[in-house]
Amino acid sequence: MKKIFLFVVLLFSVVNYSQELKKPNEGKALVYFVRSSSVGFLINFKYFDGDKFLGKFNHGSYLIYECDPGKHVFWARSENTSFIEAELESGKVYIVDSEPKMGAIKAAVRLVPFDTNPEHYKTPKKFERKKKNILESILKNKEYTISNEDLEEAKKEYESIIKKSTEKYNKLKGKGEEFVQVLPEMYYNN
């Protein structure tokens, strides 16, 4: 009886990591913004593509953003601003993790692309752990969506933040700052 109970418990505790992620529409790319860590779980991070507000959410949600392929500057805002440059290919799915960091008043954010090449991790175990955490944050949580009405309202609300952050990015870029990259080959293959 104990063996059967243990088997049932194990069976239901296994998450199906082979579940496929959504695919982009023809001629588009798809980016998943996730929060795989629960640190600072109540703090909303705000997400942008250049001067376009994408949404805000805390731990327990993720955002799917369909966009044109090519170059993008994604950034997230909390106590700080984290920038990431992307070169996206048509028909591909990319994943960006939003890592919370200790801040002075609230959690800071750091955007980190999910590198799908296991050779870029110190050990295969670290790659598998990262992949598991990323996929769990998608499969166990809910997709964040924003209505067009709320999107328009937020656009006005964040107008000054967008202006200041865009100026900050351009200034840093002008000084030779190098940003984390989402490379075309970093796409997630179901």
C-alpha positions as CSV (number, residue, x, y, z in Angstrom):
1,M,0.0,0.0,0.0
2,K,2.9,2.4,0.9
3,K,4.5,1.7,-2.6
4,I,1.2,2.5,-4.4
5,F,0.7,5.7,-2.4
6,L,4.3,6.8,-3.0
7,F,3.9,6.1,-6.8
8,V,0.7,8.2,-7.0
9,V,2.4,11.1,-5.1
10,L,5.4,11.0,-7.4
11,L,3.2,10.8,-10.4
12,F,1.2,13.9,-9.5
13,S,4.3,15.9,-8.4
14,V,6.0,15.6,-11.7
15,V,5.6,18.6,-14.0
16,N,5.4,17.9,-17.7
17,Y,8.3,20.0,-19.0
18,S,7.8,18.7,-22.5
19,Q,4.6,20.8,-22.9
20,E,5.1,23.1,-25.9
21,L,5.2,26.9,-25.6
22,K,3.1,29.0,-27.9
23,K,4.4,29.7,-31.4
24,P,4.5,33.1,-33.0
25,N,2.3,34.0,-35.9
26,E,3.8,34.0,-39.4
27,G,6.6,36.6,-39.8
28,K,6.7,37.4,-36.1
29,A,8.9,36.5,-33.1
30,L,7.7,35.6,-29.6
31,V,9.3,36.7,-26.3
32,Y,8.3,35.2,-22.9
33,F,9.2,37.5,-20.0
34,V,9.2,35.3,-16.8
35,R,10.0,35.6,-13.1
36,S,11.5,32.3,-12.1
37,S,12.5,33.5,-8.6
38,S,10.0,34.3,-5.9
39,V,12.3,36.9,-4.3
40,G,10.4,40.2,-4.0
41,F,7.3,38.3,-5.2
42,L,4.9,41.2,-4.5
43,I,6.9,43.8,-6.4
44,N,5.6,44.5,-9.9
45,F,8.3,44.9,-12.6
46,K,7.3,47.1,-15.6
47,Y,8.3,45.8,-19.1
48,F,9.1,47.8,-22.2
49,D,10.2,47.4,-25.8
50,G,12.0,50.7,-26.6
51,D,9.3,53.3,-26.0
52,K,6.4,50.8,-25.9
53,F,5.0,49.8,-22.5
54,L,4.3,46.0,-22.5
55,G,2.8,45.6,-19.0
56,K,3.7,45.0,-15.3
57,F,3.4,41.9,-13.2
58,N,4.8,40.3,-10.1
59,H,5.9,36.7,-9.4
60,G,3.2,34.2,-10.4
61,S,2.7,35.6,-13.8
62,Y,4.5,35.8,-17.1
63,L,4.1,38.0,-20.2
64,I,4.1,36.8,-23.8
65,Y,5.1,39.5,-26.3
66,E,4.7,38.9,-30.1
67,C,6.7,41.4,-32.1
68,D,8.5,41.9,-35.4
69,P,11.8,40.1,-35.8
70,G,15.0,42.2,-35.8
71,K,16.6,44.4,-33.2
72,H,14.9,45.4,-30.0
73,V,15.9,47.1,-26.7
74,F,13.9,45.5,-24.0
75,W,14.0,46.9,-20.5
76,A,12.4,46.4,-17.1
77,R,11.8,48.9,-14.4
78,S,11.6,48.6,-10.7
79,E,13.9,50.4,-8.2
80,N,16.4,50.4,-11.1
81,T,16.3,49.9,-14.9
82,S,17.7,46.9,-16.6
83,F,18.3,46.9,-20.4
84,I,18.8,44.0,-22.7
85,E,19.5,44.1,-26.5
86,A,17.9,41.5,-28.7
87,E,18.2,40.3,-32.3
88,L,15.2,38.1,-32.9
89,E,14.4,35.8,-35.8
90,S,11.1,35.3,-37.4
91,G,9.2,32.2,-36.2
92,K,11.3,31.8,-33.1
93,V,10.5,31.9,-29.3
94,Y,12.8,33.5,-26.8
95,I,12.7,33.6,-23.0
96,V,13.9,36.4,-20.8
97,D,14.1,35.9,-17.0
98,S,13.5,38.8,-14.7
99,E,15.8,38.2,-11.7
100,P,15.0,40.2,-8.6
101,K,17.9,41.7,-6.8
102,M,18.1,43.4,-3.4
103,G,17.4,47.1,-3.6
104,A,17.5,49.9,-1.1
105,I,13.7,50.2,-0.8
106,K,12.2,47.5,-3.0
107,A,13.5,44.7,-5.2
108,A,15.6,45.7,-8.2
109,V,15.4,43.8,-11.5
110,R,18.0,42.3,-13.8
111,L,16.9,40.9,-17.2
112,V,18.7,37.7,-18.2
113,P,18.1,35.8,-21.4
114,F,17.6,32.1,-21.2
115,D,20.6,30.7,-23.1
116,T,19.4,27.4,-24.6
117,N,23.0,26.2,-25.2
118,P,24.0,23.9,-22.3
119,E,27.6,24.5,-23.1
120,H,27.3,28.1,-21.9
121,Y,26.6,27.0,-18.3
122,K,29.3,25.9,-15.8
123,T,27.8,22.4,-15.6
124,P,25.0,20.4,-17.3
125,K,23.3,20.3,-13.9
126,K,23.1,24.2,-13.7
127,F,21.6,24.3,-17.2
128,E,19.0,21.7,-16.3
129,R,18.1,23.5,-13.1
130,K,17.8,26.9,-14.9
131,K,15.7,25.2,-17.7
132,K,13.4,23.6,-15.1
133,N,12.9,26.9,-13.1
134,I,12.2,28.8,-16.3
135,L,9.6,26.2,-17.6
136,E,8.0,25.9,-14.2
137,S,7.5,29.7,-14.1
138,I,5.6,29.3,-17.3
139,L,3.7,26.1,-16.8
140,K,2.7,26.7,-13.2
141,N,1.8,30.4,-13.5
142,K,-0.7,32.4,-15.4
143,E,-0.2,34.5,-18.4
144,Y,-0.4,38.3,-17.8
145,T,-2.6,40.2,-20.2
146,I,-3.4,43.9,-20.4
147,S,-6.5,45.4,-22.0
148,N,-6.0,48.0,-24.8
149,E,-7.7,50.5,-22.4
150,D,-5.2,49.9,-19.6
151,L,-2.4,49.9,-22.1
152,E,-3.4,53.4,-23.3
153,E,-3.7,54.7,-19.7
154,A,-0.3,53.2,-18.8
155,K,1.3,54.8,-21.8
156,K,0.4,58.2,-20.4
157,E,1.4,57.3,-16.9
158,Y,4.8,56.0,-17.9
159,E,5.6,58.7,-20.5
160,S,8.2,60.4,-18.3
161,I,9.8,57.1,-17.2
162,I,10.0,56.0,-20.9
163,K,11.7,59.3,-21.8
164,K,14.2,59.2,-18.9
165,S,15.0,55.5,-19.5
166,T,15.5,56.0,-23.2
167,E,17.8,58.9,-22.6
168,K,19.7,56.8,-20.0
169,Y,20.1,53.9,-22.4
170,N,21.3,56.2,-25.2
171,K,23.8,57.9,-22.8
172,L,25.2,54.6,-21.6
173,K,25.4,53.3,-25.2
174,G,27.2,56.5,-26.2
175,K,29.8,55.9,-23.5
176,G,30.5,52.4,-24.9
177,E,28.4,50.4,-22.4
178,E,27.7,46.8,-23.5
179,F,24.4,45.3,-22.6
180,V,23.4,41.7,-22.2
181,Q,22.3,40.2,-25.5
182,V,19.5,38.0,-26.7
183,L,21.2,36.4,-29.8
184,P,19.3,34.9,-32.7
185,E,20.5,31.4,-31.8
186,M,19.2,31.6,-28.2
187,Y,15.7,30.6,-29.3
188,Y,13.8,28.0,-27.3
189,N,13.0,24.9,-29.4
190,N,10.0,22.9,-28.1
